[in-house]
Amino acid sequence: MNEISSPEERAHFATHGWVKVDHLLGCTVEELQQAVDEVAALPEGGPWLHHRELTNDGPKLARTENFLPFAPLLKHVLADGDIARVAGELLGEQALIYKEKINYKLVGGAGFAPHQDQPAYPFVERVLSVMVAVDDATVANGCLEVVSGAHAELLPQDERGCIQLSVANGLNFEPLELRAGETLFFSALTPHRSGPNVSKNDRRALYPTYNGISEGNLRDAYYAAKLEAFADPASGELVRLSLIQDFEGRAV
Ligand SMILES: O=C(O)CCC(=O)C(=O)O
């Protein structure tokens, strides 16, 4: 089968630890946004996991996970289409969905501390992180900031599972703005962070994570582990969204 990504795109990913690719959705941006609105409107208490944060305008949705079985268009876009095929080209084998999330970052939503994704992903050796921009992601609304060429190893972590502040302060984070509908593929070891949304517009993004088929279908095991970890309600000032504490949002 023909490859979708170009040799230049794959070389960029290998060297820099990230690459942007456009025209992979297989649907319009408006259809993608509509499908995300439908997930956001799912009631509390389903198998999907809604997480909220406290903003200066009150509580707002920060993240939904485990929604693909209830969102046919998003399943098509993330699991069955060209995004999964490019993920497979970058992993070097067929890519399976390991987990999926929507980060809403609505107006006033918080950012994420410098981290690498790998420590948040149990049971798996090699994973690929992906961001699909649902709205334009800009510096003002808290786009991702990445460190290029720093994806060879896990950096020293703090007690939250984020990159130790003294190490993070020496890294060169560069903003990566995306247009709605664009896809960013980045290594699970690529250091990244993001700022709060201080603009007047919401900045929603889909984040599917993939593993290679040789490690098996791990999605059910991931969500079982997450539910178990979250069964013990964490107390504290910050909202817990992930198996690491990278989110800077305030608890509702
Ligand atoms: O959505 C963002 O601004 C950053 C997300 C992120 O780094 C994460 O969810 O691990």
The ligand as an SDF file (V2000), in Angstrom:
LIG
                    3D

 10  9  0  0  0  0  0  0  0  0999 V2000
   -3.6330   20.5400   25.2570 O   0  0  0  0  0  0  0  0  0  0  0  0
   -2.6240   21.1000   25.6910 C   0  0  0  0  0  0  0  0  0  0  0  0
   -2.5110   22.3110   25.7540 O   0  0  0  0  0  0  0  0  0  0  0  0
   -1.4540   20.2660   26.1760 C   0  0  0  0  0  0  0  0  0  0  0  0
   -1.8450   18.8610   26.4190 C   0  0  0  0  0  0  0  0  0  0  0  0
   -0.8200   17.9620   26.9920 C   0  0  0  0  0  0  0  0  0  0  0  0
    0.3570   18.2340   26.9970 O   0  0  0  0  0  0  0  0  0  0  0  0
   -1.2890   16.7060   27.5350 C   0  0  0  0  0  0  0  0  0  0  0  0
   -2.5120   16.4810   27.6100 O   0  0  0  0  0  0  0  0  0  0  0  0
   -0.4250   15.8820   27.9330 O   0  0  0  0  0  0  0  0  0  0  0  0
  1  2  2  0
  2  3  1  0
  2  4  1  0
  4  5  1  0
  5  6  1  0
  6  7  2  0
  6  8  1  0
  8  9  2  0
  8 10  1  0
M  END
$$$$
